[in-house]
Amino acid sequence: MADLFTEKVLSAVASVKHLPREQIAADSALQELGFDSLDTTVLLFELEKQFQISIPDEAVRSVRTVGDVVTGVARIIAGASRDPETSAGEP
């Protein structure tokens, strides 16, 4: 499951920057892939839509690599599944 999850995130990164998926690894720096703030925002919206989650603004500030994105999204999903009273899509 983790491999499929990671692959989905890596594919989303590739899609946003129109790069071949093979060029992207978990340790790839977003800046080295050509991400600017707009690209990062587009990526986060794509991940929110794909995984039906809400990514808080403060979580974005520390994201530097693709691996950071994978870890952050996994934490949000894990937190949402443990808290049945909070919907991941609500603010």
Secondary structure, DSSP 8 states (H G I E B T S, - for coil): -HHHHHHHHHHHHHHHHT--GGG--TT-BTTTTT--HHHHHHHHHHHHHHHT----HHHHTT--BHHHHHHHHHHHHHHHHH-TTS-TT--
